[in-house]
Amino acid sequence: MGCFIMAKYSESFKLMVVQEYLAGPLGYKLLARKYNIKSHKQILNWVNVYKNHGEDGLVLKEKKEVYSVQFKLDVLSFMKRTGASQNDTAHHFGLTNPPMISSWKKKFLEGGAEALDKPRGRPPMTNNAEKNIKKLQKDSEMTREQKLERENELLRLEVEYLKKLRAFQMDPDAYLEKHKQRYHSNSKKSSN
């Protein structure tokens, strides 16, 4: 699987492609070829987002939404427990970027819950070297006690995750109903 840079498309372009798909005889693959879009899955994603969220879902967000580690774990747990597809899971949790879920899954499998807390993308270039030097000094100066405290915190996070996973597995409907309001308020807060 090759690595490629995803182009950013304007809202009007995405809307035009979605409407052409919904109105016309061309499928995802032919539209991707017609408009020179690398993957037809991109169009599939736009169509699903449009169906679930309307034109607002296709709008480029100035500020990226930030989700808590717990929210990411809940999304992954729901997907694993129910066997729901990435798109269905995204729709269920009100997410407009389904591929983001596979990114969370990869991070979790590679580095556990701690990896989900790391921001995506490159840090700003300003004073980057200075920050790296300070971080290296700080890490090397970490006392045994600080290292144990950090390890304890990671273990607490893991236990909390396992408790929530168990509660979800025992009664998925009750768990989702209980936490549904929090998910919606989290996504509304971060989009403002």
Buried (B, 14 or more C-beta within 10 A) or exposed (E): EEEEEEEEBEEEBBBEBBEBBEEEEBEBBBBBEEBEBEEBBBBBBBBBBBEBBEEEBBBEEEEEBEBEBBBBBBBBBBBBEBEBEBBBBBBBBBBBBBBBBEEBBEBBEEEBBBBBEEEEEEEEEEEEEEEEEEEEEEEEEEEEEEEEEEEEEEEEBBEBBEEBBEBBEEEBEEBBEEBEEEBEEBBEEBEE
